[in-house]
Amino acid sequence: MPDSVAVVPFVILAALAVGGGAMMVLTRNVVHAAFWLLEVMMAVAGLFMLLSAGFLALIQMMVYAGAVSVLVLFTVMLTLRRREDAERSLDLSWSAGLIALGVFVAVGAAIASFVPPAVVAPAVTPGVAEFGRALFTERALPFEIASVVLLIALVGAVWWAGGDDR
């Protein structure tokens, strides 16, 4: 972690992100889970701000916290036919706990064995304009594919919530 990052706000935002993720998985109400997802996205945007990545924080808030969270909430609200549909069963089985423990151990081992590569700074620091030009001229296809997939998901949710009178 760079020396310029304040440790206390980093720990608070990291705890908010991890805690929000845990609450998103552990809550029984699907709408509440969507709001916990929004909280996680905002905490990650705060982490980007601490790392002096204002552009990424802005994109995180606009795209993920704004658009994706609204899309998830609309999809959940459109697919719910009754209030009881928002409640899901909370399965805290031993197999799920063992899988989570295995993933936790694997991630911990990967972090412990990580050796950061030597970073060479570019001669000229690219600005936001160069980043935007490269993003929209060289890498526009993945964004278009993602928008089509999200549109198909929303149309499918509207169709599914259409009722039994079809």
Residue pairs with C-beta under 8 A, 6 or more apart in sequence:
1 7
1 10
2 51
4 52
5 50
5 51
6 50
9 46
9 50
10 47
10 50
13 43
13 46
13 47
13 50
14 43
14 47
16 39
16 40
16 43
16 46
17 40
17 43
17 44
17 47
20 36
20 37
20 39
20 40
20 43
21 36
21 40
23 36
24 33
24 36
24 37
24 40
25 33
26 90
27 33
27 36
28 87
28 88
28 89
28 90
29 86
29 87
29 88
30 76
30 80
30 86
30 87
30 88
31 73
31 76
31 77
31 86
34 69
34 72
34 73
34 76
37 69
37 72
38 65
38 69
41 60
41 61
41 64
41 65
41 68
41 69
42 61
42 65
44 60
44 64
45 57
45 58
45 60
45 61
45 64
45 65
46 57
48 54
48 56
48 57
48 60
49 57
55 128
55 131
71 150
71 153
71 154
74 154
74 157
75 153
75 154
75 157
76 86
78 157
78 158
78 160
78 161
79 85
79 157
79 160
79 161
80 86
80 161
81 161
81 163
